[in-house]
Amino acid sequence: MNYREKSEALQKLLDAMNTGDLTIEEMIETYEKGVALYRELTEELQGFEQRITMLSEEKEAIDGTWRDA
C-alpha cells in the first residue's frame, strides 16, 4: 500500500472503533492494526522529510555555486 492507502485504511479502522459495534476482541485487534499502520505512516513521513531536506540542501548548494561563478 502507498501512503494514501495506508492513511485511508487507518481512518477506516478509527471509524470502525468509533461505532461502538466491535467486541472487545475486535477492538483490540483493530487497535493493534491501527498502531502498526500509524508506525508505518510515521516512518514513511520521516523518510519524505529527509528526502525534502536533502533536496533543499542540494538546491542551495547548486544555487550557491551559480552565484559564486
N, C-alpha and C positions, 0 to 999 in steps of 0.2 A: 504494500500500500504506500502511496505517496503521502506527503504531509497533509494535504487537504482531506484525503480519505481517512487518515488516522484521526484528524480533528473532528470530522463528521461522525466517525464511529464512537469517539469519546463522548460527543454530545448526545448521541443516541443512548449510550449507557447511562449518562446522567439523567436523561429524560425518563428512562425506564425506572431508575431508582426513585425518582420523584413522584411516580404514580402511586406508590404505596401498594401496588399489586403483587410485589415479589415476596416470596417466602424469605425467611432469614437466610437460608442456604443460598438461594438465588441472589439475595442482596450481597452476601459476602463474595460469591463468585463474580458478580458484576463489578463489585468494588475492586477486587484483585485485577480484573481485566482493565479497569479504568486506570489503576495505578500504573500498570505496565505500559499502557498507551501513553499516559502522561509522561512517563520517563523517556519513552522513545521520542515523543514530540519535543521535550526539553533538550535532549541530546542533539536532535536534528537542528533545532533553533540555534543552539550554541555553535554548531558547525556552520550554519548560514552566517552568523555574526562574525565568526573567524574569517570566513571567505570574504565578506564585505570589508572587514578591516584590512586584510591582505591586499585586496584590490585597490582600496583607497590609498594605502601606503605606496603601492606600485605607481598609481597615478600621480601622487605627489612627487615621487622620485623622478618620473618622466617629465612632469611639468617643471621641476627644478632644473633638470638637465637642459630643457629648452630655454629657460630663462638665462642660464649661465653661458649659453653658446653665443 
